[in-house]
């Protein structure tokens, strides 16, 4: 009891300090503790809170909520019925730790006070846990509180922790176990008690349960930590008691082995069972300047700051000096060896953290991948910062700690250095990071409608497919999963770094055409046979990558399908019921388009086209600054081709090729079964010209590519577009044209009039989120106006409007201001694709009605 009482001040101090640190590093979370959760430590939003930001934070929240549902009997243990569900909940068996025990702590708080508060308090508790045991561990090496405080600050303020914790990585919470592990390891080595063995075993097991990759990397550094305990203390070690920690440690090692064997088959059958590709590692490899200055992306993970690096240099120099002269003019070879081991650990760990950006083309990590079992499973090399930071914290503590035998000058120097470095660390880190918050909406009407319809059907929980569907690897899927779990729905979709190849082959590829609005009877029968009777489309999560059409065209096609019944829209989410064949509304077809042309989501400029035998030339009036020149040669085939893209069944697809020259081309549309369509093209244009190709419709949606083979002459090709419908070819209407906002590429959601788009500052991002038409205009002078409405005060800057030609030329730009028309005037000299882009500022809610585009009468008359 006396020991616990003596620890109460330490416990209270670490709780208070960790709460202060958490509030500062997660600001402005303190204002939104009950309604939002952090989504990133590096803020890119203005204002810094937005509803349902896709990302790993929602995915980790989903997994914590799985434990909540398990504890309250809503789902079976060790199962996840909410994702990758094809009608059988039992198939959702997922062996794993489910982030216990912190997920259980979250479950207890969230069930009483809600998800947001439960999540935020759980994150803080991981920081408090780290603070307490970091202090206990470092204080075993010194009585100098200031030096120990610096070491604890290194661990608590490390950007690696906050990027992981606030970004939703399991690593963020797993870091709490490292100080406990180091402390128990030190106790086991220096005291050799039976209890220390059980404590050490539990810490290792908890780390394994929390994050297997951090567990793996930490085990690589445990020998270094052990040497720090063996050689870093002055007292004599109790060698006679070496065996006492063994039973406890051995018991937990058996549990770890059993857990690994339990989870191994699931991992081996995934798409990452063979390890990560070097290209993936390169994408996540930070640059060496990140150690000092941080930066965006992976560079922030390794950020230590100038203050910590200086402290490390002073501390290591002092350790080395002490080992060469321990105060009695004798050399301490043990301390000397320890100083060298620490230096090698820092150098090796730092090199591994840089991944493929380390010296000699990533020599260290390539050797590690070749020699260390399972190291090729590590995609983010900077994760080694987790155990490496423990070495950094020990070094600055031990090296800057004031010793009883130190002279007064040295004691003052160490104290001053520790204080200055501590202050510098606080200033560097807090100035570099600011949290982004994800607002959790209390309800979603479209999902609620599906849940109510499912209860009425009396077939158990509702099963649904969310659009767009991804191959299981997109963070966007975390949004529909969040709502599905809230309303107890089972989703075909899923998001996981561990995806079954069977899901990719037999589910994603089978259903991918849904993303285009192309739905077949075979697909519907496949879903309905598995009790999947609902469709949920998120129109604000529809990037160009997922569909050849803007989302407005996808909605038109779905709403006109005889076996797809519209149920309800709530904001950007549209709910549909999938009908059996006998329920089909015979004769129903998609309604007329709001605009005759469907804008191209597939655009290949010269650098994105594949070519054999051609020559890449610079061209000032090309779409991207370069063009391909292909010439027919009898000795070799010369061709140009787009990259494969899936196209739906549609009878009005148009491939547009911008080219000039004189020659003969063979155009072919090629799919999995070979040539689907071909046409001979005679090219004879001295100026840039758009060649329109209208192939026969494909029978089934499938990946295809357009191939242009040169048969004679020389032809230059600038770009290829894939659109649909009818565009104004060669001449612009005298009365101009109005393009409804809903047919453009955009975020937001379609208003009740089906033509306008609503943007909300609490939901839509501060980016270019509205653009079109991405098609050519005849040369001439134009006036364009973005038609919008808002109840923002006059003078409020709502965003910026930019007109561009091709991908590199800006024609004109202006601010979009409440109470003023958003107009541009510009001259178009050639027929590169024209695009009008709106960058939303999130200053206020607004409604976009469309684009009015007018050409001067003279320009129209003179157009070719």
HELIX and SHEET records of a PDB file:
HELIX    1   1 UNK A    2  UNK A   25  1                                  24    
HELIX    2   2 UNK A   29  UNK A   31  5                                   3    
HELIX    3   3 UNK A   56  UNK A   71  1                                  16    
HELIX    4   4 UNK A   89  UNK A   92  5                                   4    
HELIX    5   5 UNK A  102  UNK A  113  1                                  12    
HELIX    6   6 UNK A  115  UNK A  139  1                                  25    
HELIX    7   7 UNK A  145  UNK A  157  1                                  13    
HELIX    8   8 UNK A  159  UNK A  167  1                                   9    
HELIX    9   9 UNK A  170  UNK A  174  1                                   5    
HELIX   10  10 UNK A  176  UNK A  190  1                                  15    
HELIX   11  11 UNK A  194  UNK A  210  1                                  17    
HELIX   12  12 UNK A  212  UNK A  231  1                                  20    
HELIX   13  13 UNK A  239  UNK A  241  5                                   3    
HELIX   14  14 UNK A  246  UNK A  268  1                                  23    
HELIX   15  15 UNK A  278  UNK A  283  1                                   6    
HELIX   16  16 UNK A  290  UNK A  293  1                                   4    
HELIX   17  17 UNK A  298  UNK A  301  1                                   4    
HELIX   18  18 UNK A  306  UNK A  324  1                                  19    
HELIX   19  19 UNK A  333  UNK A  353  1                                  21    
HELIX   20  20 UNK A  355  UNK A  357  5                                   3    
HELIX   21  21 UNK A  359  UNK A  371  1                                  13    
HELIX   22  22 UNK A  375  UNK A  377  5                                   3    
HELIX   23  23 UNK A  381  UNK A  384  5                                   4    
HELIX   24  24 UNK A  385  UNK A  400  1                                  16    
HELIX   25  25 UNK A  408  UNK A  432  1                                  25    
HELIX   26  26 UNK A  445  UNK A  457  1                                  13    
HELIX   27  27 UNK A  477  UNK A  487  1                                  11    
HELIX   28  28 UNK A  501  UNK A  503  1                                   3    
HELIX   29  29 UNK A  504  UNK A  508  3                                   5    
HELIX   30  30 UNK A  509  UNK A  511  1                                   3    
HELIX   31  31 UNK A  512  UNK A  516  5                                   5    
HELIX   32  32 UNK A  521  UNK A  528  1                                   8    
HELIX   33  33 UNK A  539  UNK A  541  5                                   3    
HELIX   34  34 UNK A  544  UNK A  546  5                                   3    
HELIX   35  35 UNK A  551  UNK A  559  1                                   9    
HELIX   36  36 UNK A  581  UNK A  583  5                                   3    
HELIX   37  37 UNK A  606  UNK A  608  5                                   3    
HELIX   38  38 UNK A  741  UNK A  743  5                                   3    
HELIX   39  39 UNK A  857  UNK A  862  1                                   6    
SHEET    1   A 3 UNK A  36  UNK A  40  0                                        
SHEET    2   A 3 UNK A 436  UNK A 439 -1                                        
SHEET    3   A 3 UNK A  49  UNK A  51  1                                        
SHEET    1   B 5 UNK A 490  UNK A 491  0                                        
SHEET    2   B 5 UNK A 463  UNK A 467  1                                        
SHEET    3   B 5 UNK A 532  UNK A 538  1                                        
SHEET    4   B 5 UNK A 573  UNK A 578 -1                                        
SHEET    5   B 5 UNK A 564  UNK A 570 -1                                        
SHEET    1   C 4 UNK A 597  UNK A 605  0                                        
SHEET    2   C 4 UNK A 702  UNK A 725 -1                                        
SHEET    3   C 4 UNK A 626  UNK A 631 -1                                        
SHEET    4   C 4 UNK A 615  UNK A 618 -1                                        
SHEET    1   D 4 UNK A 597  UNK A 605  0                                        
SHEET    2   D 4 UNK A 702  UNK A 725 -1                                        
SHEET    3   D 4 UNK A 638  UNK A 641 -1                                        
SHEET    4   D 4 UNK A 610  UNK A 612 -1                                        
SHEET    1   E 3 UNK A 597  UNK A 605  0                                        
SHEET    2   E 3 UNK A 702  UNK A 725 -1                                        
SHEET    3   E 3 UNK A 645  UNK A 647 -1                                        
SHEET    1   F 4 UNK A 597  UNK A 605  0                                        
SHEET    2   F 4 UNK A 702  UNK A 725 -1                                        
SHEET    3   F 4 UNK A 653  UNK A 671 -1                                        
SHEET    4   F 4 UNK A 674  UNK A 693 -1                                        
SHEET    1   G 4 UNK A 737  UNK A 740  0                                        
SHEET    2   G 4 UNK A 846  UNK A 855 -1                                        
SHEET    3   G 4 UNK A 757  UNK A 759 -1                                        
SHEET    4   G 4 UNK A 749  UNK A 750 -1                                        
SHEET    1   H 4 UNK A 737  UNK A 740  0                                        
SHEET    2   H 4 UNK A 846  UNK A 855 -1                                        
SHEET    3   H 4 UNK A 780  UNK A 789 -1                                        
SHEET    4   H 4 UNK A 822  UNK A 828 -1                                        
SHEET    1   I 5 UNK A 745  UNK A 746  0                                        
SHEET    2   I 5 UNK A 768  UNK A 776 -1                                        
SHEET    3   I 5 UNK A 833  UNK A 840 -1                                        
SHEET    4   I 5 UNK A 797  UNK A 805 -1                                        
SHEET    5   I 5 UNK A 809  UNK A 817 -1                                        
END                                                                             
